[in-house]
């Protein structure tokens, strides 16, 4: 789908979001100079970014809360002393307002996009129950090391979980690092694109330095179902972190668990203004491979960023694909003496 047709699709949706947003999109389309660089997009979409927001309460989740929401499950001790962690993931069909006035017929784990960030320690025993409340068959496929019977793919082990059904996936938390999980039912792209994904974080036995930790899942939405995205975001809602900047403390170590689950676009990226970060691809090493301000991720790739801010104020972060920024994948860090948290 061409850039022009994507903008045409959004322009058709914009009146639902209010006259200010519609006027802004019309202005942008008429002035191609405003699309030359992502750094101009903040002002170009001021009406969308700051003037209107989605109903987070009706959605049942808030992007700001998702940032630091880690679910360690129900824990107990196994014979021999190992920790068992248990979770239940429930597949639901749910309408979500992904932009002001724009609802999307999503498929969700536990009523939210992304699904819960499951967190465990290296070597823990994990037991995840999938309950399918939807009208379509689903699974959960975890990236990591495990037996084929719990791989969450059709035809192996429990295979498809039919509507009204349930199954249990049980395996050891290996290797340490950051791993996505998602539905693995064919056709695969819509099962992921409609919202059935999340992150599994496995902490190394030796731990990591104390930090302000957060999860950012890069995603998007094909709102007219032509296998091309009309909206882009981190943690689902376009421009969410421009409306409510991510508050961090001056000089504090910030650790971002970054996952790319974007369908229909081959490459996504993360760029921060006025700073550099250490980059740990997949999070399976305690040594960074690069000190940079931009990383590129293909579908399913992920990694850990660590950085400190040495100046107060607002620092923009966004994808470094201009179209992605203009269609929602953009936010701010707000650096203060105490972060305001």
Secondary structure, DSSP 8 states (H G I E B T S, - for coil): --HHHHHHHHHHHHGGG-HHHHHHHHHHHH-GGGGS-GGGHHHHTHIIIII----HHHHT--HHHHHT-EE--EEEE-TTS-EEEEEEEEEEEEEEEEETTEEEEEEEETTBSS--EEEEETT-EEEEEEEE-SSS-B--EE-SS--GGGS--TTSTT--B-TT-EEEEEEE--SSEEEEEE---SSHHHHHHTT-EEEEEEE-TT-----EEEEEEEEEE-TTSSSS-SEEEESSSTTHHHHS-EEEETT--EEEEEEE---S-SEEEEEETT--EEEEETT--SS-SEEESEEEEETT-EEEEEE---S-EEEEEE-SSHHHHHTT-EEEEEEESSTT-
